[in-house]
Amino acid sequence: MLVIPETTKSNDDDKTTETGYEQATGEMKDPIRREELMLRAVIAGTDKIYISKSTKVTMAMGNASDFLLRFKSVIDLVVKINL
């Protein structure tokens, strides 16, 4: 993803170098480059959502297994009595 850096300009008026903002806006004016940057941003966002969801599913499964392991002896006893 494109990050526009803070520019620290000295007091002299050196106009030969572009600031980070000027570079970024220049890249965003190019339609091919803009599409590439947006595609990367969408993919990064999708990956972030996927990781977040998979983490939540993993935590839920861990909590369920912890619950079952806490009451394993009780569950074993109930199963043994019902057989």
C-alpha positions in Angstrom: 0.0 0.0 0.0 1.2 3.5 -0.8 2.1 5.6 2.2 2.6 9.3 1.7 5.6 10.2 3.9 5.9 13.3 5.9 8.2 15.7 4.2 10.7 17.7 6.1 11.7 20.6 4.0 14.6 22.8 4.9 14.3 26.6 4.7 16.1 26.8 1.3 13.8 26.7 -1.7 15.3 23.6 -3.4 12.7 22.8 -6.1 14.7 20.1 -7.9 13.4 17.2 -5.7 9.9 16.1 -5.4 8.3 15.7 -2.0 6.6 12.4 -1.1 3.2 14.0 -1.6 4.1 15.1 -5.1 5.4 11.7 -6.0 2.3 10.0 -4.6 -0.1 12.2 -6.5 1.9 11.7 -9.6 1.6 8.0 -9.3 -2.2 8.3 -8.6 -2.6 10.3 -11.9 -1.3 7.3 -13.9 -4.3 5.0 -14.4 -2.3 1.8 -14.7 -0.2 2.6 -11.5 -3.4 3.6 -9.7 -5.1 0.3 -10.6 -2.1 -1.6 -9.4 -2.0 0.3 -6.1 -5.7 -0.2 -5.5 -5.5 -3.9 -6.3 -2.7 -4.2 -3.7 -4.8 -2.4 -1.2 -7.8 -4.6 -1.8 -5.7 -7.8 -1.5 -4.1 -6.5 1.7 -7.6 -5.7 3.1 -8.9 -9.2 2.1 -6.0 -10.9 3.7 -6.5 -8.9 6.9 -10.2 -9.9 7.0 -9.3 -13.5 6.3 -6.8 -13.6 9.1 -9.2 -11.9 11.5 -12.0 -14.4 10.7 -9.7 -17.5 11.0 -8.4 -16.2 14.3 -11.9 -15.9 15.6 -12.8 -19.4 14.4 -9.6 -20.8 16.0 -10.4 -19.1 19.3 -14.0 -20.5 19.2 -12.8 -24.0 18.6 -10.2 -23.7 21.4 -12.9 -22.5 23.8 -15.2 -25.4 22.8 -12.4 -27.9 23.3 -11.4 -26.4 26.6 -15.1 -26.8 27.8 -15.1 -30.4 26.7 -11.8 -31.2 28.3 -12.9 -29.6 31.6 -15.9 -31.9 31.8 -14.4 -34.9 30.2 -14.6 -37.1 33.3 -18.3 -36.2 33.8 -19.1 -36.9 30.1 -17.3 -40.2 30.3 -19.3 -41.2 33.4 -22.6 -40.2 31.7 -21.7 -42.2 28.6 -20.6 -45.2 30.7 -23.9 -45.2 32.7 -26.1 -45.0 29.6 -24.4 -48.0 27.9 
